[in-house]
Amino acid sequence: MLRKLASRPDWQIAMAVTAALRLFYSAMAAAFLPFLHPDPALIHSNALTENLPEPHGLNYCLLGIWERFDTLWFLRIAERGYDRPMAVVFYPLYPTAVRLVSTVMPTIAAALLVSSVSAFFLFWGLLRLAKDNVSGVRKFRALMLFCAWPASFILFAGYADSLTVALVVWAVALGREGRWEAAAACGLLAGLARPTGVVVFIPLAVLALRSRQSRSLVVALTPLGALGYWSWLRWSGRISVVESYRLYQGMTMVPPWRGLQEALQLIVTKHDVLLAIKLVLVIMVIVISLRRGARHGYQTHDPVRIEDRAFALAVVLQMLMYTGRPLLGAVRYVLILYPAFLICGAYAERWDMKRLAFYLTALGLLNLTWLWAFLNWSLVL
C-alpha cells in the first residue's frame, strides 16, 4: 500500500499524509487527556494562562487541549494585536492568517486549520524539492522520516513552524525552476513568519548568481519581509525583537561559539539531559546536511547542493546565537533543515522494511513522548 501511495502525484501524497497526521494527532491528544495532570505551577509560570478553557468536554478535547505555550501568544496577537512588549518575538504572518480565518470559526480552530493547510503545502513542497533524479521511494521515505522526527507534531499545533518551513521549501523549489518572482514572494513571506525564515535568502542568492539571469535579481527583495517587520516595530515605538528576548526570556544575542559553550557547560555542570539530547540531534542533523550522498554508494546525483548546505549551516549558527536558554526550541527548529531529510531519504532508499520500521518507530515514540510532555505543560518547545 505504501509503495502504491509513493507512486501517486506529489500533491496527493501530501494531502493523504496531512489528513492522516491531523487525525492521528487529534486522536492522540484526546487519548492522552484523561491521563494529563499538569502541575498548576508549571501552567501559571507561562504568560497568558489566566483564561484557559476548562479541561473537559468535546470542544476542549478537540481544540482547547492545543492551547499551550506559544499558541497562546499567537491567539492573543490574532485577536488583539501587539498589545504587550513580549509579543514582538512572534512574527506577524501566522497570527495575521489566523485572524483572517477566525472570521468564520473560533480562533483556536483557525490556528489549527492554518497549521494543517501549511503542513500540506510543506509536504508537497518537500516532495517537489526532491524530485530531480530521485525515485518515488526515496522521496516518500524522506517524507516519512521528516514526519516522524521528534517534535514534528508541532507542525499541526498552533505554531508558525509549518507555515515557515512551507514557505522556505517552496521558495527554494521555485528558485530552482527559475520562477524568480514567486520564489522571492515566498522568501519575503518566510521572513515575516519566523526569524529563521529570512535565512532562505542565502540559497536564493546562490541560485540567482548561478543562473546569471537579470530576472533573478528580484530575490534581493527577500530580506524585506523581516526588515519591514523590524522597521514597523521601530516606527510604532515598540521594543526590538532582540531586546524583547533579553528582557522577557532572559536570552542575550552572542556569537555562535558562545552559545555552544554555554550549552556544553550546562550539560557538564548541571547534567541537563534534555539539553544534551537537543545538542546531539542538532549536531546529527547538521552533519547529515553537510555530507554528500554520493560518497556512500547511492546514486551519483547528490540530493543536497551547495546552496542547501550553506542554508543548513546558517540556520544552525542562528540557533546558537543566544545565551540564557540555549537551544530553546532547537529540536523543532531543525525541521526547517530540509537538506538533512533529503539525505536521509537517500540513505533510507537502501534500507529493508525492518530497518526503516525501526528508525520510524524510534523517532515516532520520541515524538509522541514530547507531544505528551507538551500537552502536560512540562516541555517548552
Sequence and secondary structure as in RCSB ss.txt:
>XXXX:A:sequence
MLRKLASRPDWQIAMAVTAALRLFYSAMAAAFLPFLHPDPALIHSNALTENLPEPHGLNYCLLGIWERFDTLWFL
RIAERGYDRPMAVVFYPLYPTAVRLVSTVMPTIAAALLVSSVSAFFLFWGLLRLAKDNVSGVRKFRALMLFCAWP
ASFILFAGYADSLTVALVVWAVALGREGRWEAAAACGLLAGLARPTGVVVFIPLAVLALRSRQSRSLVVALTPLG
ALGYWSWLRWSGRISVVESYRLYQGMTMVPPWRGLQEALQLIVTKHDVLLAIKLVLVIMVIVISLRRGARHGYQT
HDPVRIEDRAFALAVVLQMLMYTGRPLLGAVRYVLILYPAFLICGAYAERWDMKRLAFYLTALGLLNLTWLWAFL
NWSLVL
>XXXX:A:secstr
 HHHHHTS HHHHHHHHHHHHHHHHHHHHHHHGGG    HHHHHTSTT TT   S SHHHHHTGGG  THHHHHH
HHHHH S SGGGGGS SHHHHHHHHHTTSS HHHHHHHHHHHHHHHHHHHHHHHT TT  HHHHHHHHHHHHHST
TGGGGGSSSSHHHHHHHHHHHHHHHHTT HHHHHHHHHHHHTT GGGGGGHHHHHHHHHHHT GGGGGGGGTTHH
HHHHHHHHHHTT   HHHHHHHHH  EE  HHHHHHHHHHHHHHS  HHHHHHHHHHHHHHHHHHS GGGGTS S
S SS HHHHHHHHHHHHHHTSEESSTTTTHHHHGGG HHHHHHHHHHHTTS HHHHHHHHHHHHHHHHHHHHHHH
TT    
